């Protein structure tokens, strides 16, 4: 077994379903916070960099920070199991919907005649409904695929080789996320070639981020498992997304 699970008690997820873990709430809060910030700041912007030998290359600006939510999602599933990760995904899903609703209400409220910031406020927080819907749908589908693949791979690998399941689950989850978000958000707005470039670039960069952050993932997973005292497996878990139970 990899070092992050060495010497820990191997337990089935249902055995600790009602246990209060010491750090779960903090990890969940970090997951939701990063999700909201990356979506409100970077989801709708197409940035551009000049790659040597290639030239200008477009990419979604949210790529810089959004993948951290997948890294934390991997940690949640690996340390606490699919059912608890599922609760976090639903919490993030609801938080995204509330964020979109709050942005719409605040932007739509009539501005005081003496306040001159409405135009700038509209530009920053006036989200396009299509992009918001695409982001929420893509997050929901991608995160559940990511969590399910990681939980299944943990059983198949018998808890060994954490890097294979963090990267493997990200390949699947981020692939689904990209396939949903960019066509739903930008089909008909961007030409097909640019849309494909942005979608593939986002997927490759997110998977690359996961690979680069693998040592960090190992450290965090190992630390949390040692503090919580268990290594959770989902051998008898019901892998349905339509539940918020433990």
N, C-alpha and C positions, 0 to 999 in steps of 0.2 A: 504494500500500500504506500502511496505517496506520503511524504513527510507531513502534509497538512492534516492527515487523518490518523497518523500513527499513534497507537496506544489508546485510542478512544473507543468507547463502547459503541458497537454497531447496533443501531436501533431502527425499527420500522417506524415510519412517520406517524402512524396512528398511536404508537406507544407514548409519544410525547405531544399528542395533539392539544392537550389542555395544559401543558406545562408553560409557565411564564418564563420566557428566556430573558436574560439580563440585557442584551443589546439589540434585540429584534426591533424595538420601537425606534431606536436611533438610525438603524440601517433603513428602515421603512421611510423615515422622515427625509433622509438624504436622497433616497430614490425619488420621492415625489417632488422635492425641491429642485433637483437637477432637471427632472422632466419638465416642470413648469417653466423654469428659467430658460432652458434651451429652446422651448417651443415659442415663448413669448418674444424672445430676442432674435433668434436666428432662423426659424423654420421657413419663412417666406422669402428670404433674400438669396439671390443667385450671385455669388461672388466670382471673381476671375483671377487666376494667377498665370504668370508667364513661365511655362516650363521650358528649360533649356533643350533645344533640339526639337521641341514640339510646337511651342508657341502658346498663345492664349488658351486657357482651359477652364471652363466653367465648373463650379461646384456649389452645392448647397452650404450656406454659411453655418447652419446648425450642426454640420458635421464635426465642428471643432469640440463641441461639448456634449451633444446628445448621446454619443456612444457611451459616455460614462453611466448613463442610466441602464444600459445593457450590461456593463461590467457589474454594477450593483445588483442587477437582476440575476446575474450568474451567481453572485455571492449569496443572495437570498435563497435560491433554489438549492445550491450546493450545501449550505450550512443548515437551513431550516426546512427544506423540503418544498415540493411543488405546491402543497395546499397553502402554506403561509406565503409563498411567493404570489400565488393566485390572489390572495387578499390584498397584497400590495399593488398588483396590477389593476385590480378593480378600484382601489383607492386613487391611483393615478388617473384612471379613466374618468372617474367622477370629478376629480380636481381639474382636469383639462376642460370638461364641460362647464364647470362653474367659472373657470377663468375666462372662457369664451363668452359666457353670458354676462359676467361682470364687465368685461371690456366693452361689450356692445351697449350695455346700459349707461356706463360712465361716458362713453364717447357721444352717445345720443342725447344726453342731458343738455338742455340749452345753456350756453355759456353766459356768464355775467358780462354785460356790455363793457365793463372796465377791464376784463381779462383778455389778454392778447395771445394766449398760448393755445387756442383751440386748433389752429391749423397744424401746429407741430404735434399736438396731442393726437389728432386724427392720423397723422402720418406714422406715428409710433405705435399707437394702440388700436387704430381702426382696422381690425383684421378682416381680410376677405373671407366671407363665409365658406367658400369652396376650399380654401387652404386649411381653415380650421377643421372642417369636416374630414378632409383627407388626412390631416395629421392625427386626429383622434382615432379614425378607423385603422390607419397604418400602425399606430402604437399598439392598439388592442390586439390586432392579429399578430404582429411581429413579436411582441413580448410573450404571448402565450406559446407561440411556436418555439421561441428561444428557451423558455422554461421547460416545456415538455421534452424537447430534444435533450437538454442537459440532464434532466432527471432520468430519462431512459438510458442515456449513455453511461450514467453513473452505475446503473445496475449491470449493464453489459460489460463495463470495464472493471467491475468489482471494486470501485472506488479508486482505481489506479489511474495514473496519467491524467491529472486534472486538466492539463493544457489541451488535450484532445477534445474534451467536452466543452470547455469554454470557447475555444475557437470554432469547433464544429457547430455548436448551438448558435453562435453568432453568424456563421455563414448562412444557416437556415433562417434564423430570425430576422437578421438585417436584410436578407434577400427578400423575404415577404414584405417587410416594412417598405423597402424601396419600390417593389412592384406595385404596392398599393398607393403610396404617397405621391410620387411624381406624376404618374399618369392621371390620377384623380385630381391633383392640384393644377397641373400645367398642360394637360392635353388640349390642343387647340390654341394655347397661348404661346408655347414654344414650338419651333419646328421640330420635326421628328428626330433629326440628327442631334440637335442640341439636347432634347429630352432624353434620348438614349445615352448621350455622353454624361449628362448630369446624374442619371440614375445609376449607371455603371460605376462612375467615379465615387459616388456616395457609398455604394456597396463595398467597393474595394478599400476605400479609406477607413470605413467603419470596422471592417474585418482586420485591417492592418493595425488600427488603434488597439483592438482587442489583443492582438498578438504582441504588440509593444508593451502593453500593460500587464502581460501575463505574470511577470515577477511580483508586481503589486497585488494582483489577484491572489497569488499563492500566499503572500504574506498576510493579507487580510483574512482569507479563508482559514489559514492555520491558526491565526490569533483568535478568531471568533470561535472556532471549534474547541480550542483548548479552554477558553473562558466558559463556554456553554457546557462542555463536558460530554457532548454526544456527537456521533457521526450519523446523520439521518439519511435513510434510504427510502425510496418510494416503491417498494416491491408490491404493495397491496393498495396503493393509492388509486382512487378513481380520477382519471385524467380528463375531467370535464372542466371547461372554463366557466360553465354556468353555475357557479357555486361560490359562496364566500365563507363557507364553514372551514374549520381546521382540518 
